[in-house]
Every structure is written in C-alpha cells, then in structure tokens.
Amino acid sequence: MLIAVRAEVEDVRAWREGFKTHGDLFKSQGVVNAFMGADGQNTVIAVFETNDADKFMRVFNDPATALAMENDGITGGVELFLLDETFSP
C-alpha cells in the first residue's frame, strides 16, 4: 500500500535531513520504503510504502509524529493521500 503526504516546509534541505532521522518512527508505521521529493519551492512530498495502512494512520495521528514534523520544519498544508488504485497503460 502506498500513502503520499504533501506539506509546506520552511526549508527543503532541512526537511530532507530531518526526515532521514525518523527511521524508527517509520518502521513503527510498517514503512518498508519512503520516497521524497520537492517542487523547487517549499512544498515537499513523501510517498510511503507500508504493509499496514491502519498502523500507519495510528502512528501518523500520534503526537510523536506531530513533534517529528515540527522538528523537520513543516509549517502546514499537510495533506495525506491513500494511493489505492493502479493503472498500467
């Protein structure tokens, strides 16, 4: 299952560095891979591959995740998308 999270950040470089310190948090969400990207401004996206979407959401809504996001310089605009459909052209 893939889950995408888009957010606004203060500084993309600082977000990337901080994001990579949360391995234990991501593992607790059942995350096996995480992909990161930015738009050249201050909007970032992370796509998480997880084996348990319910566990991911429980931990995502935990105060520890909010603190991690704050430490990474996320300023708002957080959106979460469950990628629940595929298409192969």
C-alpha positions as CSV (number, residue, x, y, z in Angstrom):
1,M,0.0,0.0,0.0
2,L,1.3,3.5,-0.8
3,I,0.5,6.6,1.1
4,A,1.5,10.1,0.0
5,V,1.9,13.1,2.3
6,R,2.3,16.6,1.0
7,A,3.4,19.5,3.2
8,E,4.7,23.0,3.2
9,V,8.1,23.4,4.9
10,E,10.4,26.2,6.0
11,D,13.5,24.8,4.2
12,V,13.6,21.8,1.9
13,R,17.2,20.9,2.7
14,A,16.5,20.9,6.5
15,W,13.3,18.8,5.9
16,R,15.2,16.2,3.9
17,E,17.9,15.9,6.6
18,G,15.3,15.7,9.4
19,F,13.2,13.2,7.5
20,K,16.1,10.8,7.4
21,T,16.4,10.7,11.2
22,H,12.9,9.1,11.7
23,G,13.7,5.6,10.7
24,D,12.4,4.1,13.9
25,L,9.2,6.1,13.6
26,F,8.6,5.0,10.1
27,K,9.3,1.3,10.9
28,S,6.7,1.6,13.7
29,Q,4.3,2.5,10.9
30,G,5.1,-0.6,8.9
31,V,7.0,1.5,6.3
32,V,9.4,-0.5,4.1
33,N,10.3,2.3,1.7
34,A,9.9,6.1,1.7
35,F,10.3,8.3,-1.3
36,M,10.9,12.1,-1.1
37,G,10.5,14.9,-3.5
38,A,10.2,18.7,-3.6
39,D,8.8,21.2,-6.1
40,G,11.7,23.7,-6.0
41,Q,9.7,25.9,-3.7
42,N,8.8,24.9,-0.2
43,T,6.4,22.1,-1.0
44,V,7.5,18.6,-0.3
45,I,6.0,15.1,-0.8
46,A,6.8,11.8,0.8
47,V,5.4,8.6,-0.5
48,F,5.4,5.7,2.0
49,E,5.2,2.0,1.1
50,T,3.6,0.3,4.1
51,N,2.5,-3.2,4.9
52,D,-0.2,-1.9,7.3
53,A,-2.2,1.2,6.4
54,D,-4.1,1.1,9.7
55,K,-0.9,1.0,11.7
56,F,0.5,3.9,9.5
57,M,-2.5,6.0,10.3
58,R,-2.5,5.3,14.0
59,V,1.1,6.4,14.3
60,F,0.6,9.3,11.8
61,N,-2.0,10.7,14.2
62,D,0.1,10.2,17.3
63,P,1.7,13.3,19.0
64,A,5.2,11.8,18.3
65,T,4.6,12.3,14.6
66,A,3.4,15.8,15.0
67,L,6.6,16.6,17.0
68,A,8.8,15.0,14.3
69,M,7.1,17.0,11.6
70,E,7.5,20.2,13.7
71,N,11.2,19.4,14.2
72,D,11.6,19.0,10.4
73,G,10.2,22.5,9.8
74,I,6.8,21.5,8.4
75,T,4.8,24.7,8.6
76,G,1.4,23.4,7.4
77,G,-0.6,22.5,4.4
78,V,-0.3,18.8,5.3
79,E,-2.4,16.6,3.0
80,L,-2.5,12.8,3.1
81,F,-3.5,10.6,0.1
82,L,-4.1,6.8,0.1
83,L,-2.9,5.5,-3.3
84,D,-5.5,2.8,-3.6
85,E,-5.6,2.2,-7.3
86,T,-3.2,1.4,-10.0
87,F,-3.4,1.8,-13.8
88,S,-1.0,0.2,-16.3
89,P,-1.3,1.9,-19.7
